[in-house]
Amino acid sequence: MASIKSEDVSPVFTRMKSFRLDGVFDWCHSVVRVHDNIVVVGVKQGTTCWCIVSPDDGHVDTFHRICKKSIWSSVTTKDNIIYISCDVGGDDDTGVYGFDILNPSQCKYKYKHERLRRPTSIVINEDGNIFVGNGRGDRCIHQLTSSCQPVAIFSRGIPWDLHAMLWDNGRLYVTSLGSPDITIFRHVHQ
């Protein structure tokens, strides 16, 4: 394979601006767009937090703490709701949280389950179904409604170290940290 020197590559992106979120987060994990808002999820002093950031000037409109600590978190959205899955190693805070960014002062939806101890990925399909991937020891995928009500738990054929998922055209694509595989599942409507 031929190597490409950086100076040989025509520019694709032009840097517009950069916002420092010092004091808001120690480090940022995920970013997602909800209408005209940018929602950022990160960690502050070992606590998973999220905030709404203006894409124009970086102004932080709101800031909320979710759970006491974070090993992993991921984000997906539907309408005005931001869904955040938090993995704190099976602690009480592990689960899925849904916040309405138009009324963000409290958690609107919450889902916890004894088989949801390592949620590493969360996606939502066009019908509003939420799929939460749980890796490691109890590998499975939880299907929820848009109000975080449980529908089903799938466990057959799930990769041990489930890491990331993609929903596309009725199929769920799953990758694993433990092997260079992509597992594809066809969703059968309940």
C-alpha positions in Angstrom: 0.0 0.0 0.0 1.4 3.4 -1.0 2.0 5.8 1.8 0.5 9.3 1.6 2.4 12.3 2.8 0.2 14.8 4.7 1.2 17.6 2.4 -0.1 15.7 -0.6 -3.6 15.5 0.8 -5.9 18.4 -0.2 -7.6 20.0 2.8 -11.0 18.6 3.6 -11.7 20.5 6.8 -11.0 24.1 7.7 -10.8 24.7 11.4 -13.5 27.2 12.4 -13.3 27.6 16.1 -12.5 25.7 19.3 -14.2 26.0 22.7 -12.5 25.2 26.0 -14.8 23.6 28.5 -12.3 23.9 31.4 -14.1 23.9 34.7 -17.1 22.2 33.1 -15.4 18.8 32.4 -12.2 17.1 33.3 -12.6 15.3 30.0 -15.3 14.9 27.4 -16.6 11.6 26.1 -19.4 12.0 23.7 -21.1 14.8 21.7 -24.4 14.7 19.9 -26.7 17.2 18.2 -30.3 17.7 19.3 -32.0 20.3 17.0 -30.0 23.5 17.4 -28.2 22.3 20.5 -24.9 20.5 21.0 -25.0 18.1 24.0 -21.7 17.1 25.4 -21.3 14.2 27.9 -18.1 14.0 30.0 -16.7 13.5 33.4 -16.1 16.0 36.2 -14.3 14.9 39.4 -15.2 11.2 38.7 -18.9 12.0 38.0 -20.6 11.5 34.7 -22.2 14.8 33.6 -23.8 16.4 30.6 -24.4 19.9 29.3 -25.9 21.9 26.5 -23.3 23.9 24.6 -24.0 26.6 22.1 -22.3 25.8 18.7 -22.0 29.5 18.1 -20.0 30.7 21.1 -19.5 27.7 23.3 -21.8 29.0 26.0 -22.8 26.3 28.5 -26.6 26.7 29.0 -27.1 23.9 31.5 -25.1 21.3 33.4 -26.3 18.2 35.1 -24.6 15.4 37.0 -25.9 11.9 36.2 -24.0 9.4 38.4 -21.2 9.2 40.8 -18.5 7.8 38.5 -18.1 6.5 35.0 -16.2 3.7 33.3 -18.1 4.2 30.0 -20.9 6.2 28.7 -22.5 6.6 25.3 -25.2 8.8 23.8 -28.1 8.7 21.3 -31.0 10.9 20.7 -34.6 11.0 19.5 -36.6 14.2 19.2 -35.7 16.3 22.3 -34.6 13.3 24.4 -31.0 12.5 25.0 -30.3 8.9 26.1 -27.1 8.2 28.0 -25.9 4.8 29.0 -23.6 4.7 32.0 -21.3 1.8 32.9 -20.0 2.0 36.5 -19.3 -1.7 36.9 -22.6 -2.9 38.1 -23.1 -0.2 40.8 -26.5 1.3 41.5 -25.9 4.1 39.0 -25.4 1.7 36.0 -28.2 2.0 33.5 -29.8 4.1 30.8 -31.0 7.7 31.5 -33.2 9.8 29.3 -33.3 13.6 29.6 -35.6 16.1 27.9 -33.3 18.9 26.9 -36.2 21.3 26.9 -36.8 20.5 30.6 -33.4 19.0 31.7 -33.6 19.5 35.5 -34.6 16.0 36.2 -34.2 12.6 34.6 -37.3 11.8 32.6 -36.6 8.1 31.9 -34.5 5.5 33.6 -33.8 1.8 33.0 -31.8 -0.5 35.3 -31.5 -4.2 35.1 -29.4 -6.9 36.8 -28.2 -8.0 33.4 -27.1 -4.5 32.4 -23.7 -4.2 34.1 -21.4 -3.2 31.3 -23.4 -1.1 28.8 -20.9 0.1 26.2 -23.2 1.2 23.3 -26.7 2.5 22.8 -28.5 3.2 19.5 -32.1 4.1 18.5 -34.0 3.2 15.4 -36.5 5.0 13.3 -39.4 3.6 15.3 -38.0 4.9 18.6 -36.8 1.5 19.9 -33.6 1.8 22.0 -31.0 -1.0 21.8 -28.4 -1.1 24.6 -25.4 -3.4 24.2 -24.0 -5.0 27.3 -20.5 -6.6 27.0 -18.2 -8.8 29.1 -19.6 -11.5 31.4 -23.3 -11.1 30.7 -23.3 -10.2 27.1 -26.7 -9.2 25.8 -28.6 -6.5 24.0 -31.6 -4.9 25.8 -34.4 -3.5 23.7 -36.4 -0.6 25.2 -39.2 1.6 24.2 -38.5 5.4 23.8 -39.7 5.8 27.4 -37.1 3.2 28.6 -39.6 0.5 29.2 -38.1 -3.0 28.6 -39.3 -5.0 25.6 -36.8 -7.9 25.3 -33.3 -9.0 26.1 -31.3 -10.8 23.4 -28.3 -12.9 24.3 -27.7 -15.5 21.5 -24.6 -14.8 19.4 -23.6 -11.5 21.1 -19.8 -10.9 21.0 -18.2 -11.3 24.4 -16.5 -7.9 24.4 -19.4 -5.9 22.7 -18.1 -2.4 22.0 -20.0 -0.5 19.4 -23.3 -0.8 17.6 -24.9 0.7 14.5 -28.6 0.6 13.4 -29.1 0.7 9.7 -32.1 -0.4 7.6 -33.5 -3.0 10.0 -30.1 -4.4 10.9 -28.0 -4.1 14.0 -24.2 -4.1 13.4 -22.1 -5.0 16.5 -18.3 -4.8 16.9 -16.2 -6.3 19.6 -13.0 -5.2 21.3 -11.9 -8.8 21.7 -11.8 -9.7 18.0 -11.8 -8.0 14.5 -15.4 -9.1 13.8 -18.7 -7.4 12.9 -21.8 -9.4 13.8 -25.0 -8.5 12.0 -28.4 -9.1 13.5 -31.7 -8.7 11.6 -34.3 -7.2 13.9 -37.6 -9.0 14.1 -40.4 -6.7 15.2 -42.1 -7.7 18.5 
